[in-house]
Each structure stands twice: as C-alpha cells, then as structure tokens.
Amino acid sequence: MPTTNDQRPTTGPSTRIGYGFDSHEFQPGIPLKIGGVALAHDKGLGGHSDGDVLLHAITDALLGAVAAPDIGALFPPSDPKWKGADSAVFLREALKRVRDAGYGVANMDASLILAAPKIGPHAAAIRTRVAQLLGVHADCVGLKAKTPEGLNLENAAVAHVVVLLEKVATSKNTRKKKAKRS
Ligand code: MG
C-alpha cells in the first residue's frame, strides 16, 4: 500500500483539524461494536467491515486532517478482504499516515446519534479503547451520545468526529528527512 511519505511537507502548519462522518443501519442478528467495544444489543451495525461507525468516522477525521484519501478509497467496501474486518485496522493505517506526515493527535471529540442502546453506561469503556488506539490519554477523547430527536433515524447510528493534530519534531522524523535529502 502506498504511503504519504513522498508528499510529506518539510514545513507546514503547526496544527491541523480533521472532520469525519459516518452512518450505518442497524440489522438484526449481528454483533454491535462501537468505538472498538462490543455492546450487548439485539441488533448490530451492518455494512462495511464490522460496521463500527465511530471508528470509521475517527479514521476519516484522521485521514482528512492530513489530506489523505478517505476510508472508502483506502479500504473499498467492494473488496471482500474487508468484509467483517476489525475497524481498528483502518484507524491504525490512518494514524500511520498522520505520523508519517509529522503529526500526532492532540485530542478528538465525537458525537454519536442513535436511538438505542444507551451509550452512557459504556462511554468510559469506549473512551478508554479509543484513547488506546489513538495513543492518547482518555482525557483527550470526548464522547457525547444523543438520541435522534425529529430526525427519523430510529434504525441508524451516526457519528460525527473532529480531531486536532499537532506537528511533532521527533528524532525519527529528523533522521528520515536527512536520509531523504542525502
Ligand atoms: Mg462506515
């Protein structure tokens, strides 16, 4: 898989913002995973991979922040390879591209919109898992859940995510740049 190394800017903004959106339909008889956490429910989210709507939106926010191709371009739903895949795979690739571009995650914030199940009792576990995947402290992962009042979205889950990236000047990046110049 190609990386963004060749396009890595030598200078660039000290911060970058990324926004991601995703939605999936509930379907009976499949497991529900949100933010990398399995939730007990009578329906799961269908579609691409394991249907983890939150990890998909986070992945797109990370990719968008460094102007990389989006999740659908990198991991096409038409490719059977990604059927039932753990969405953490997508997030890790997005994070790699962020790091290759010379950035790290400062914080992220998410809004989930779904009628059920209630997210409140699982919010701490989801924030902890997402923080672990992003390599940040759980205090840097915001999560709100709302019911879809007036939206007629009783059978869907929607996620909106913003991420803030900070430029990092690691010795590894410096070495890579020196090697590229020589
Ligand atoms: Mg998706």
Backbone and ligand atoms as CSV (ligand in chain L), in Angstrom:
chain,resi,resn,atom,element,x,y,z
A,1,MET,N,N,0.851,-1.199,0.000
A,1,MET,CA,C,0.000,0.000,0.000
A,1,MET,C,C,0.893,1.258,0.000
A,2,PRO,N,N,0.586,2.220,-0.875
A,2,PRO,CA,C,1.435,3.401,-0.908
A,2,PRO,C,C,1.301,4.215,0.378
A,3,THR,N,N,2.355,4.928,0.732
A,3,THR,CA,C,2.271,5.789,1.910
A,3,THR,C,C,2.374,7.232,1.450
A,4,THR,N,N,2.190,8.128,2.381
A,4,THR,CA,C,2.224,9.545,2.043
A,4,THR,C,C,3.633,10.106,2.186
A,5,ASN,N,N,4.639,9.240,2.414
A,5,ASN,CA,C,5.981,9.728,2.712
A,5,ASN,C,C,6.496,10.725,1.695
A,6,ASP,N,N,6.273,10.420,0.408
A,6,ASP,CA,C,6.829,11.265,-0.640
A,6,ASP,C,C,6.203,12.657,-0.657
A,7,GLN,N,N,5.018,12.761,-0.065
A,7,GLN,CA,C,4.343,14.059,-0.080
A,7,GLN,C,C,4.474,14.781,1.253
A,8,ARG,N,N,5.291,14.235,2.165
A,8,ARG,CA,C,5.369,14.840,3.494
A,8,ARG,C,C,5.961,16.239,3.404
A,9,PRO,N,N,5.242,17.231,3.937
A,9,PRO,CA,C,5.778,18.588,3.850
A,9,PRO,C,C,6.971,18.767,4.772
A,10,THR,N,N,7.957,19.523,4.331
A,10,THR,CA,C,9.086,19.817,5.209
A,10,THR,C,C,8.692,20.928,6.165
A,11,THR,N,N,7.791,21.788,5.724
A,11,THR,CA,C,7.219,22.769,6.634
A,11,THR,C,C,5.716,22.656,6.480
A,12,GLY,N,N,5.013,23.125,7.444
A,12,GLY,CA,C,3.557,23.035,7.360
A,12,GLY,C,C,2.964,23.642,8.595
A,13,PRO,N,N,1.648,23.660,8.656
A,13,PRO,CA,C,1.006,24.250,9.825
A,13,PRO,C,C,1.353,23.470,11.093
A,14,SER,N,N,1.383,24.173,12.214
A,14,SER,CA,C,1.716,23.508,13.476
A,14,SER,C,C,0.554,22.669,13.976
A,15,THR,N,N,-0.650,23.003,13.536
A,15,THR,CA,C,-1.819,22.189,13.881
A,15,THR,C,C,-2.653,21.949,12.628
A,16,ARG,N,N,-3.399,20.856,12.650
A,16,ARG,CA,C,-4.333,20.544,11.565
A,16,ARG,C,C,-5.594,19.992,12.193
A,17,ILE,N,N,-6.745,20.294,11.586
A,17,ILE,CA,C,-8.014,19.773,12.095
A,17,ILE,C,C,-8.577,18.794,11.073
A,18,GLY,N,N,-9.257,17.768,11.550
A,18,GLY,CA,C,-9.893,16.805,10.652
A,18,GLY,C,C,-11.313,16.546,11.110
A,19,TYR,N,N,-12.182,16.285,10.144
A,19,TYR,CA,C,-13.590,16.014,10.446
A,19,TYR,C,C,-14.007,14.715,9.765
A,20,GLY,N,N,-14.710,13.870,10.471
A,20,GLY,CA,C,-15.206,12.623,9.883
A,20,GLY,C,C,-16.663,12.399,10.226
A,21,PHE,N,N,-17.369,11.817,9.279
A,21,PHE,CA,C,-18.792,11.498,9.450
A,21,PHE,C,C,-19.016,10.072,8.979
A,22,ASP,N,N,-19.902,9.339,9.648
A,22,ASP,CA,C,-20.288,8.034,9.128
A,22,ASP,C,C,-21.681,7.676,9.636
A,23,SER,N,N,-22.338,6.805,8.907
A,23,SER,CA,C,-23.631,6.283,9.355
A,23,SER,C,C,-23.753,4.830,8.922
A,24,HIS,N,N,-24.401,4.026,9.752
A,24,HIS,CA,C,-24.659,2.626,9.432
A,24,HIS,C,C,-26.065,2.265,9.888
A,25,GLU,N,N,-26.656,1.292,9.196
A,25,GLU,CA,C,-28.006,0.852,9.523
A,25,GLU,C,C,-27.959,-0.338,10.487
A,26,PHE,N,N,-28.853,-0.323,11.463
A,26,PHE,CA,C,-28.961,-1.479,12.365
A,26,PHE,C,C,-29.584,-2.656,11.618
A,27,GLN,N,N,-29.021,-3.843,11.872
A,27,GLN,CA,C,-29.567,-5.074,11.294
A,27,GLN,C,C,-29.616,-6.132,12.388
A,28,PRO,N,N,-30.678,-6.940,12.370
A,28,PRO,CA,C,-30.788,-7.966,13.414
A,28,PRO,C,C,-29.763,-9.082,13.222
A,29,GLY,N,N,-29.400,-9.712,14.317
A,29,GLY,CA,C,-28.593,-10.930,14.238
A,29,GLY,C,C,-27.115,-10.731,14.015
A,30,ILE,N,N,-26.624,-9.511,14.142
A,30,ILE,CA,C,-25.170,-9.315,14.047
A,30,ILE,C,C,-24.688,-8.560,15.285
A,31,PRO,N,N,-23.420,-8.779,15.661
A,31,PRO,CA,C,-22.925,-8.124,16.886
A,31,PRO,C,C,-22.784,-6.610,16.708
A,32,LEU,N,N,-22.919,-5.885,17.802
A,32,LEU,CA,C,-22.778,-4.420,17.772
A,32,LEU,C,C,-21.431,-4.019,18.354
A,33,LYS,N,N,-20.667,-3.260,17.569
A,33,LYS,CA,C,-19.390,-2.735,18.040
A,33,LYS,C,C,-19.359,-1.234,17.803
A,34,ILE,N,N,-19.068,-0.491,18.849
A,34,ILE,CA,C,-18.952,0.964,18.713
A,34,ILE,C,C,-17.691,1.406,19.451
A,35,GLY,N,N,-16.813,2.071,18.731
A,35,GLY,CA,C,-15.567,2.531,19.342
A,35,GLY,C,C,-14.673,1.383,19.759
A,36,GLY,N,N,-14.784,0.259,19.050
A,36,GLY,CA,C,-13.938,-0.894,19.354
A,36,GLY,C,C,-14.435,-1.717,20.530
A,37,VAL,N,N,-15.618,-1.367,21.050
A,37,VAL,CA,C,-16.165,-2.069,22.219
A,37,VAL,C,C,-17.435,-2.817,21.799
A,38,ALA,N,N,-17.532,-4.091,22.159
A,38,ALA,CA,C,-18.732,-4.883,21.872
A,38,ALA,C,C,-19.821,-4.527,22.875
A,39,LEU,N,N,-20.995,-4.151,22.366
A,39,LEU,CA,C,-22.113,-3.771,23.230
A,39,LEU,C,C,-23.240,-4.792,23.095
A,40,ALA,N,N,-23.836,-5.167,24.214
A,40,ALA,CA,C,-24.955,-6.118,24.174
A,40,ALA,C,C,-26.184,-5.405,23.615
A,41,HIS,N,N,-26.721,-5.931,22.513
A,41,HIS,CA,C,-27.893,-5.324,21.871
A,41,HIS,C,C,-28.495,-6.361,20.934
A,42,ASP,N,N,-29.777,-6.189,20.608
A,42,ASP,CA,C,-30.406,-7.206,19.743
A,42,ASP,C,C,-30.104,-6.979,18.260
A,43,LYS,N,N,-29.439,-5.868,17.941
A,43,LYS,CA,C,-29.074,-5.590,16.551
A,43,LYS,C,C,-27.639,-5.073,16.501
A,44,GLY,N,N,-27.026,-5.234,15.345
A,44,GLY,CA,C,-25.695,-4.673,15.144
A,44,GLY,C,C,-25.717,-3.734,13.953
A,45,LEU,N,N,-24.563,-3.159,13.632
A,45,LEU,CA,C,-24.487,-2.225,12.504
A,45,LEU,C,C,-23.942,-2.962,11.280
A,46,GLY,N,N,-24.729,-2.955,10.231
A,46,GLY,CA,C,-24.361,-3.678,9.020
A,46,GLY,C,C,-23.446,-2.854,8.135
A,47,GLY,N,N,-23.058,-3.459,7.040
A,47,GLY,CA,C,-22.249,-2.739,6.050
A,47,GLY,C,C,-20.800,-3.132,6.104
A,48,HIS,N,N,-19.972,-2.179,5.701
A,48,HIS,CA,C,-18.539,-2.339,5.566
A,48,HIS,C,C,-17.903,-2.889,6.847
A,49,SER,N,N,-17.081,-3.888,6.733
A,49,SER,CA,C,-16.276,-4.424,7.847
A,49,SER,C,C,-17.156,-4.826,9.034
A,50,ASP,N,N,-16.736,-4.463,10.264
A,50,ASP,CA,C,-17.543,-4.804,11.442
A,50,ASP,C,C,-18.598,-3.728,11.739
A,51,GLY,N,N,-18.709,-2.742,10.857
A,51,GLY,CA,C,-19.750,-1.716,10.984
A,51,GLY,C,C,-19.532,-0.725,12.114
A,52,ASP,N,N,-18.284,-0.603,12.582
A,52,ASP,CA,C,-18.022,0.284,13.722
A,52,ASP,C,C,-18.049,1.746,13.275
A,53,VAL,N,N,-19.227,2.325,13.406
A,53,VAL,CA,C,-19.487,3.668,12.885
A,53,VAL,C,C,-18.553,4.718,13.493
A,54,LEU,N,N,-18.216,4.553,14.769
A,54,LEU,CA,C,-17.365,5.550,15.429
A,54,LEU,C,C,-15.914,5.440,14.944
A,55,LEU,N,N,-15.389,4.217,14.867
A,55,LEU,CA,C,-14.006,4.079,14.388
A,55,LEU,C,C,-13.885,4.531,12.928
A,56,HIS,N,N,-14.934,4.325,12.140
A,56,HIS,CA,C,-14.886,4.787,10.746
A,56,HIS,C,C,-14.826,6.318,10.678
A,57,ALA,N,N,-15.623,6.979,11.507
A,57,ALA,CA,C,-15.625,8.450,11.492
A,57,ALA,C,C,-14.292,8.996,12.016
A,58,ILE,N,N,-13.721,8.344,13.025
A,58,ILE,CA,C,-12.412,8.766,13.535
A,58,ILE,C,C,-11.351,8.583,12.443
A,59,THR,N,N,-11.412,7.446,11.754
A,59,THR,CA,C,-10.456,7.167,10.673
A,59,THR,C,C,-10.532,8.249,9.607
A,60,ASP,N,N,-11.740,8.604,9.189
A,60,ASP,CA,C,-11.881,9.641,8.162
A,60,ASP,C,C,-11.429,11.013,8.671
A,61,ALA,N,N,-11.646,11.289,9.954
A,61,ALA,CA,C,-11.186,12.566,10.513
A,61,ALA,C,C,-9.658,12.638,10.474
A,62,LEU,N,N,-8.999,11.530,10.834
A,62,LEU,CA,C,-7.524,11.490,10.807
A,62,LEU,C,C,-7.012,11.647,9.376
A,63,LEU,N,N,-7.638,10.911,8.448
A,63,LEU,CA,C,-7.205,10.967,7.048
A,63,LEU,C,C,-7.439,12.366,6.477
A,64,GLY,N,N,-8.590,12.944,6.805
A,64,GLY,CA,C,-8.908,14.277,6.304
A,64,GLY,C,C,-7.937,15.333,6.814
A,65,ALA,N,N,-7.502,15.169,8.056
A,65,ALA,CA,C,-6.598,16.157,8.656
A,65,ALA,C,C,-5.272,16.253,7.914
A,66,VAL,N,N,-4.841,15.141,7.294
A,66,VAL,CA,C,-3.583,15.174,6.544
A,66,VAL,C,C,-3.842,15.076,5.035
A,67,ALA,N,N,-5.092,15.360,4.647
A,67,ALA,CA,C,-5.477,15.390,3.226
A,67,ALA,C,C,-5.143,14.081,2.512
A,68,ALA,N,N,-5.306,12.968,3.214
A,68,ALA,CA,C,-5.091,11.638,2.620
A,68,ALA,C,C,-6.407,11.164,2.000
A,69,PRO,N,N,-6.358,10.129,1.139
A,69,PRO,CA,C,-7.602,9.567,0.602
A,69,PRO,C,C,-8.490,9.071,1.739
A,70,ASP,N,N,-9.805,9.045,1.525
A,70,ASP,CA,C,-10.716,8.671,2.619
A,70,ASP,C,C,-10.812,7.156,2.805
A,71,ILE,N,N,-11.533,6.746,3.837
A,71,ILE,CA,C,-11.604,5.329,4.221
A,71,ILE,C,C,-12.146,4.463,3.084
A,72,GLY,N,N,-13.099,5.002,2.327
A,72,GLY,CA,C,-13.687,4.227,1.234
A,72,GLY,C,C,-12.705,4.008,0.091
A,73,ALA,N,N,-11.796,4.975,-0.097
A,73,ALA,CA,C,-10.786,4.851,-1.156
A,73,ALA,C,C,-9.681,3.883,-0.732
A,74,LEU,N,N,-9.297,3.934,0.544
A,74,LEU,CA,C,-8.205,3.069,1.027
A,74,LEU,C,C,-8.666,1.638,1.271
A,75,PHE,N,N,-9.921,1.499,1.715
A,75,PHE,CA,C,-10.452,0.176,2.072
A,75,PHE,C,C,-11.817,0.007,1.403
A,76,PRO,N,N,-11.850,-0.223,0.094
A,76,PRO,CA,C,-13.136,-0.232,-0.624
A,76,PRO,C,C,-14.107,-1.291,-0.085
A,77,PRO,N,N,-15.368,-0.896,0.174
A,77,PRO,CA,C,-16.366,-1.852,0.651
A,77,PRO,C,C,-16.564,-3.000,-0.340
A,78,SER,N,N,-16.228,-2.754,-1.612
A,78,SER,CA,C,-16.400,-3.786,-2.644
A,78,SER,C,C,-15.334,-4.882,-2.533
A,79,ASP,N,N,-14.252,-4.616,-1.767
A,79,ASP,CA,C,-13.174,-5.598,-1.627
A,79,ASP,C,C,-13.539,-6.597,-0.518
A,80,PRO,N,N,-13.740,-7.872,-0.879
A,80,PRO,CA,C,-14.161,-8.861,0.131
A,80,PRO,C,C,-13.174,-9.014,1.285
A,81,LYS,N,N,-11.939,-8.548,1.065
A,81,LYS,CA,C,-10.900,-8.588,2.102
A,81,LYS,C,C,-11.347,-7.877,3.386
A,82,TRP,N,N,-12.185,-6.845,3.236
A,82,TRP,CA,C,-12.567,-6.030,4.394
A,82,TRP,C,C,-13.896,-6.444,4.993
A,83,LYS,N,N,-14.512,-7.486,4.442
A,83,LYS,CA,C,-15.791,-7.980,4.981
A,83,LYS,C,C,-15.566,-8.483,6.411
A,84,GLY,N,N,-16.281,-7.904,7.343
A,84,GLY,CA,C,-16.182,-8.323,8.733
A,84,GLY,C,C,-14.883,-7.928,9.425
A,85,ALA,N,N,-14.061,-7.108,8.753
A,85,ALA,CA,C,-12.751,-6.727,9.311
A,85,ALA,C,C,-12.900,-5.909,10.592
A,86,ASP,N,N,-11.917,-6.039,11.467
A,86,ASP,CA,C,-11.847,-5.207,12.672
A,86,ASP,C,C,-11.495,-3.783,12.222
A,87,SER,N,N,-12.359,-2.834,12.520
A,87,SER,CA,C,-12.150,-1.462,12.044
A,87,SER,C,C,-10.927,-0.799,12.667
A,88,ALA,N,N,-10.372,-1.381,13.709
A,88,ALA,CA,C,-9.128,-0.851,14.276
A,88,ALA,C,C,-8.014,-0.869,13.232
A,89,VAL,N,N,-8.101,-1.798,12.286
A,89,VAL,CA,C,-7.108,-1.873,11.200
A,89,VAL,C,C,-7.111,-0.566,10.397
A,90,PHE,N,N,-8.302,-0.036,10.117
A,90,PHE,CA,C,-8.418,1.201,9.336
A,90,PHE,C,C,-7.861,2.382,10.131
A,91,LEU,N,N,-8.220,2.414,11.409
A,91,LEU,CA,C,-7.759,3.519,12.260
A,91,LEU,C,C,-6.225,3.514,12.360
A,92,ARG,N,N,-5.647,2.317,12.505
A,92,ARG,CA,C,-4.179,2.236,12.640
A,92,ARG,C,C,-3.487,2.726,11.365
A,93,GLU,N,N,-4.052,2.416,10.193
A,93,GLU,CA,C,-3.463,2.891,8.945
A,93,GLU,C,C,-3.568,4.424,8.858
A,94,ALA,N,N,-4.712,4.962,9.271
A,94,ALA,CA,C,-4.888,6.421,9.257
A,94,ALA,C,C,-3.882,7.086,10.202
A,95,LEU,N,N,-3.686,6.481,11.374
A,95,LEU,CA,C,-2.750,7.031,12.352
A,95,LEU,C,C,-1.317,6.972,11.827
A,96,LYS,N,N,-1.011,5.924,11.095
A,96,LYS,CA,C,0.324,5.806,10.493
A,96,LYS,C,C,0.549,6.960,9.510
A,97,ARG,N,N,-0.479,7.268,8.726
A,97,ARG,CA,C,-0.352,8.357,7.758
A,97,ARG,C,C,-0.201,9.707,8.459
A,98,VAL,N,N,-0.899,9.855,9.579
A,98,VAL,CA,C,-0.759,11.074,10.382
A,98,VAL,C,C,0.688,11.200,10.867
A,99,ARG,N,N,1.229,10.103,11.379
A,99,ARG,CA,C,2.603,10.123,11.920
A,99,ARG,C,C,3.617,10.324,10.797
A,100,ASP,N,N,3.391,9.676,9.649
A,100,ASP,CA,C,4.286,9.853,8.503
A,100,ASP,C,C,4.311,11.311,8.040
A,101,ALA,N,N,3.192,11.991,8.220
A,101,ALA,CA,C,3.108,13.403,7.825
A,101,ALA,C,C,3.741,14.311,8.871
A,102,GLY,N,N,4.170,13.726,9.993
A,102,GLY,CA,C,4.864,14.504,11.020
A,102,GLY,C,C,3.957,15.052,12.107
A,103,TYR,N,N,2.789,14.435,12.270
A,103,TYR,CA,C,1.828,14.943,13.251
A,103,TYR,C,C,1.467,13.877,14.282
A,104,GLY,N,N,0.972,14.335,15.407
A,104,GLY,CA,C,0.415,13.464,16.426
A,104,GLY,C,C,-0.964,13.987,16.811
A,105,VAL,N,N,-1.752,13.137,17.458
A,105,VAL,CA,C,-3.108,13.530,17.851
A,105,VAL,C,C,-3.041,14.341,19.146
A,106,ALA,N,N,-3.642,15.522,19.131
A,106,ALA,CA,C,-3.755,16.332,20.352
A,106,ALA,C,C,-5.008,15.906,21.116
A,107,ASN,N,N,-6.147,15.954,20.459
A,107,ASN,CA,C,-7.391,15.472,21.075
A,107,ASN,C,C,-8.427,15.207,20.002
A,108,MET,N,N,-9.477,14.525,20.368
A,108,MET,CA,C,-10.603,14.321,19.452
A,108,MET,C,C,-11.911,14.451,20.217
A,109,ASP,N,N,-12.955,14.722,19.469
A,109,ASP,CA,C,-14.279,14.839,20.076
A,109,ASP,C,C,-15.289,14.208,19.130
A,110,ALA,N,N,-16.243,13.490,19.687
A,110,ALA,CA,C,-17.222,12.778,18.864
A,110,ALA,C,C,-18.629,12.990,19.389
A,111,SER,N,N,-19.571,13.012,18.458
A,111,SER,CA,C,-20.991,12.929,18.793
A,111,SER,C,C,-21.566,11.709,18.101
A,112,LEU,N,N,-22.205,10.870,18.884
A,112,LEU,CA,C,-22.910,9.704,18.342
A,112,LEU,C,C,-24.400,10.008,18.391
A,113,ILE,N,N,-25.107,9.628,17.336
A,113,ILE,CA,C,-26.551,9.818,17.315
A,113,ILE,C,C,-27.191,8.464,17.061
A,114,LEU,N,N,-27.901,7.972,18.056
A,114,LEU,CA,C,-28.588,6.678,17.899
A,114,LEU,C,C,-29.682,6.555,18.953
A,115,ALA,N,N,-30.742,5.845,18.583
A,115,ALA,CA,C,-31.888,5.701,19.494
A,115,ALA,C,C,-31.573,4.727,20.622
A,116,ALA,N,N,-30.839,3.655,20.296
A,116,ALA,CA,C,-30.510,2.620,21.281
A,116,ALA,C,C,-29.310,1.836,20.767
A,117,PRO,N,N,-28.536,1.212,21.639
A,117,PRO,CA,C,-28.665,1.212,23.101
A,117,PRO,C,C,-28.135,2.517,23.702
A,118,LYS,N,N,-28.385,2.701,24.982
A,118,LYS,CA,C,-27.862,3.876,25.669
A,118,LYS,C,C,-26.341,3.769,25.748
A,119,ILE,N,N,-25.654,4.844,25.414
A,119,ILE,CA,C,-24.190,4.827,25.372
A,119,ILE,C,C,-23.595,5.184,26.736
A,120,GLY,N,N,-24.334,5.949,27.516
A,120,GLY,CA,C,-23.814,6.420,28.804
A,120,GLY,C,C,-23.088,5.356,29.625
A,121,PRO,N,N,-23.712,4.197,29.842
A,121,PRO,CA,C,-23.054,3.177,30.667
A,121,PRO,C,C,-21.766,2.619,30.048
A,122,HIS,N,N,-21.581,2.822,28.751
A,122,HIS,CA,C,-20.414,2.272,28.051
A,122,HIS,C,C,-19.403,3.357,27.652
A,123,ALA,N,N,-19.735,4.608,27.965
A,123,ALA,CA,C,-18.921,5.724,27.467
A,123,ALA,C,C,-17.475,5.633,27.959
A,124,ALA,N,N,-17.285,5.280,29.221
A,124,ALA,CA,C,-15.920,5.217,29.759
A,124,ALA,C,C,-15.109,4.146,29.036
A,125,ALA,N,N,-15.733,2.983,28.802
A,125,ALA,CA,C,-15.026,1.885,28.121
A,125,ALA,C,C,-14.685,2.280,26.685
A,126,ILE,N,N,-15.612,2.961,26.020
A,126,ILE,CA,C,-15.366,3.374,24.627
A,126,ILE,C,C,-14.250,4.417,24.577
A,127,ARG,N,N,-14.302,5.386,25.486
A,127,ARG,CA,C,-13.257,6.431,25.504
A,127,ARG,C,C,-11.891,5.814,25.796
A,128,THR,N,N,-11.862,4.855,26.705
A,128,THR,CA,C,-10.594,4.195,27.041
A,128,THR,C,C,-10.036,3.438,25.842
A,129,ARG,N,N,-10.898,2.703,25.144
A,129,ARG,CA,C,-10.445,1.918,23.988
A,129,ARG,C,C,-9.984,2.843,22.838
A,130,VAL,N,N,-10.759,3.894,22.584
A,130,VAL,CA,C,-10.387,4.825,21.507
A,130,VAL,C,C,-9.072,5.521,21.853
A,131,ALA,N,N,-8.920,5.916,23.111
A,131,ALA,CA,C,-7.677,6.565,23.539
A,131,ALA,C,C,-6.485,5.627,23.337
A,132,GLN,N,N,-6.697,4.354,23.661
A,132,GLN,CA,C,-5.648,3.340,23.484
A,132,GLN,C,C,-5.269,3.224,22.002
A,133,LEU,N,N,-6.267,3.186,21.135
A,133,LEU,CA,C,-5.996,3.073,19.699
A,133,LEU,C,C,-5.270,4.304,19.164
A,134,LEU,N,N,-5.626,5.481,19.704
A,134,LEU,CA,C,-5.023,6.731,19.219
A,134,LEU,C,C,-3.693,7.043,19.897
A,135,GLY,N,N,-3.400,6.345,20.991
A,135,GLY,CA,C,-2.163,6.614,21.722
A,135,GLY,C,C,-2.218,7.923,22.497
A,136,VAL,N,N,-3.417,8.279,22.983
A,136,VAL,CA,C,-3.567,9.492,23.790
A,136,VAL,C,C,-4.223,9.124,25.126
A,137,HIS,N,N,-4.228,10.065,26.051
A,137,HIS,CA,C,-4.892,9.862,27.332
A,137,HIS,C,C,-6.415,9.933,27.120
A,138,ALA,N,N,-7.160,9.186,27.921
A,138,ALA,CA,C,-8.630,9.188,27.786
A,138,ALA,C,C,-9.219,10.584,27.969
A,139,ASP,N,N,-8.506,11.467,28.684
A,139,ASP,CA,C,-8.964,12.852,28.845
A,139,ASP,C,C,-8.958,13.609,27.525
A,140,CYS,N,N,-8.300,13.045,26.516
A,140,CYS,CA,C,-8.216,13.696,25.208
A,140,CYS,C,C,-9.232,13.124,24.220
A,141,VAL,N,N,-10.150,12.304,24.724
A,141,VAL,CA,C,-11.194,11.714,23.882
A,141,VAL,C,C,-12.556,12.127,24.426
A,142,GLY,N,N,-13.242,12.990,23.684
A,142,GLY,CA,C,-14.585,13.422,24.070
A,142,GLY,C,C,-15.622,12.538,23.396
A,143,LEU,N,N,-16.693,12.243,24.095
A,143,LEU,CA,C,-17.750,11.408,23.515
A,143,LEU,C,C,-19.100,11.848,24.063
A,144,LYS,N,N,-19.965,12.266,23.165
A,144,LYS,CA,C,-21.343,12.576,23.549
A,144,LYS,C,C,-22.268,11.678,22.760
A,145,ALA,N,N,-23.376,11.300,23.355
A,145,ALA,CA,C,-24.361,10.497,22.633
A,145,ALA,C,C,-25.708,11.200,22.714
A,146,LYS,N,N,-26.390,11.237,21.582
A,146,LYS,CA,C,-27.683,11.901,21.513
A,146,LYS,C,C,-28.684,10.972,20.847
A,147,THR,N,N,-29.944,11.113,21.225
A,147,THR,CA,C,-30.982,10.367,20.508
A,147,THR,C,C,-31.421,11.218,19.311
A,148,PRO,N,N,-31.876,10.564,18.246
A,148,PRO,CA,C,-32.164,11.294,17.000
A,148,PRO,C,C,-33.524,11.984,17.011
A,149,GLU,N,N,-33.698,12.940,17.916
A,149,GLU,CA,C,-34.986,13.640,18.031
A,149,GLU,C,C,-35.346,14.321,16.709
A,150,GLY,N,N,-36.492,13.951,16.172
A,150,GLY,CA,C,-37.004,14.619,14.974
A,150,GLY,C,C,-36.261,14.299,13.703
A,151,LEU,N,N,-35.347,13.348,13.740
A,151,LEU,CA,C,-34.534,13.052,12.551
A,151,LEU,C,C,-35.011,11.807,11.805
A,152,ASN,N,N,-35.950,11.074,12.385
A,152,ASN,CA,C,-36.454,9.853,11.742
A,152,ASN,C,C,-35.318,8.880,11.430
A,153,LEU,N,N,-34.429,8.706,12.416
A,153,LEU,CA,C,-33.261,7.830,12.233
A,153,LEU,C,C,-33.256,6.719,13.275
A,154,GLU,N,N,-34.430,6.155,13.523
A,154,GLU,CA,C,-34.552,5.171,14.606
A,154,GLU,C,C,-33.741,3.907,14.353
A,155,ASN,N,N,-33.442,3.604,13.083
A,155,ASN,CA,C,-32.743,2.346,12.785
A,155,ASN,C,C,-31.326,2.580,12.256
A,156,ALA,N,N,-30.746,3.718,12.642
A,156,ALA,CA,C,-29.387,4.008,12.169
A,156,ALA,C,C,-28.544,4.553,13.312
A,157,ALA,N,N,-27.242,4.414,13.151
A,157,ALA,CA,C,-26.297,5.066,14.067
A,157,ALA,C,C,-25.434,6.000,13.235
A,158,VAL,N,N,-25.235,7.193,13.757
A,158,VAL,CA,C,-24.481,8.236,13.058
A,158,VAL,C,C,-23.352,8.699,13.970
A,159,ALA,N,N,-22.189,8.964,13.386
A,159,ALA,CA,C,-21.070,9.505,14.177
A,159,ALA,C,C,-20.473,10.712,13.466
A,160,HIS,N,N,-20.235,11.762,14.247
A,160,HIS,CA,C,-19.503,12.946,13.789
A,160,HIS,C,C,-18.260,13.051,14.672
A,161,VAL,N,N,-17.102,13.289,14.057
A,161,VAL,CA,C,-15.842,13.337,14.815
A,161,VAL,C,C,-14.974,14.492,14.318
A,162,VAL,N,N,-14.375,15.198,15.257
A,162,VAL,CA,C,-13.308,16.133,14.899
A,162,VAL,C,C,-12.036,15.713,15.636
A,163,VAL,N,N,-10.901,15.860,14.952
A,163,VAL,CA,C,-9.617,15.606,15.595
A,163,VAL,C,C,-8.720,16.824,15.399
A,164,LEU,N,N,-7.868,17.063,16.375
A,164,LEU,CA,C,-6.855,18.101,16.250
A,164,LEU,C,C,-5.490,17.423,16.271
A,165,LEU,N,N,-4.669,17.753,15.273
A,165,LEU,CA,C,-3.309,17.215,15.205
A,165,LEU,C,C,-2.309,18.314,15.518
A,166,GLU,N,N,-1.199,17.893,16.124
A,166,GLU,CA,C,-0.087,18.819,16.404
A,166,GLU,C,C,1.141,18.299,15.674
A,167,LYS,N,N,1.924,19.223,15.132
A,167,LYS,CA,C,3.170,18.822,14.492
A,167,LYS,C,C,4.144,18.331,15.560
A,168,VAL,N,N,4.792,17.216,15.286
A,168,VAL,CA,C,5.772,16.699,16.245
A,168,VAL,C,C,7.135,16.639,15.568
A,169,ALA,N,N,8.142,17.134,16.240
A,169,ALA,CA,C,9.502,17.103,15.697
A,169,ALA,C,C,10.259,16.008,16.416
A,170,THR,N,N,10.044,14.770,15.997
A,170,THR,CA,C,10.737,13.652,16.639
A,170,THR,C,C,12.081,13.424,15.971
A,171,SER,N,N,12.967,12.767,16.705
A,171,SER,CA,C,14.282,12.476,16.132
A,171,SER,C,C,14.136,11.525,14.951
A,172,LYS,N,N,13.072,10.667,15.014
A,172,LYS,CA,C,12.835,9.712,13.931
A,172,LYS,C,C,12.512,10.480,12.640
A,173,ASN,N,N,11.644,11.491,12.756
A,173,ASN,CA,C,11.298,12.289,11.577
A,173,ASN,C,C,12.521,13.004,11.025
A,174,THR,N,N,13.326,13.550,11.941
A,174,THR,CA,C,14.521,14.279,11.523
A,174,THR,C,C,15.456,13.348,10.764
A,175,ARG,N,N,15.627,12.122,11.309
A,175,ARG,CA,C,16.505,11.161,10.632
A,175,ARG,C,C,15.974,10.817,9.246
A,176,LYS,N,N,14.649,10.618,9.160
A,176,LYS,CA,C,14.043,10.268,7.872
A,176,LYS,C,C,14.266,11.386,6.857
A,177,LYS,N,N,14.095,12.640,7.299
A,177,LYS,CA,C,14.259,13.767,6.396
A,177,LYS,C,C,15.689,13.856,5.914
A,178,LYS,N,N,16.627,13.630,6.856
A,178,LYS,CA,C,18.053,13.695,6.480
A,178,LYS,C,C,18.368,12.613,5.469
A,179,ALA,N,N,17.820,11.397,5.705
A,179,ALA,CA,C,18.086,10.275,4.799
A,179,ALA,C,C,17.515,10.570,3.421
A,180,LYS,N,N,16.339,11.222,3.391
A,180,LYS,CA,C,15.687,11.532,2.117
A,180,LYS,C,C,16.492,12.565,1.325
A,181,ARG,N,N,17.082,13.539,2.061
A,181,ARG,CA,C,17.852,14.602,1.399
A,181,ARG,C,C,19.147,14.079,0.809
A,182,SER,N,N,19.748,13.070,1.487
A,182,SER,CA,C,21.073,12.624,1.054
A,182,SER,C,C,20.985,11.684,-0.146
L,1,MG,MG,MG,-18.680,3.128,7.783
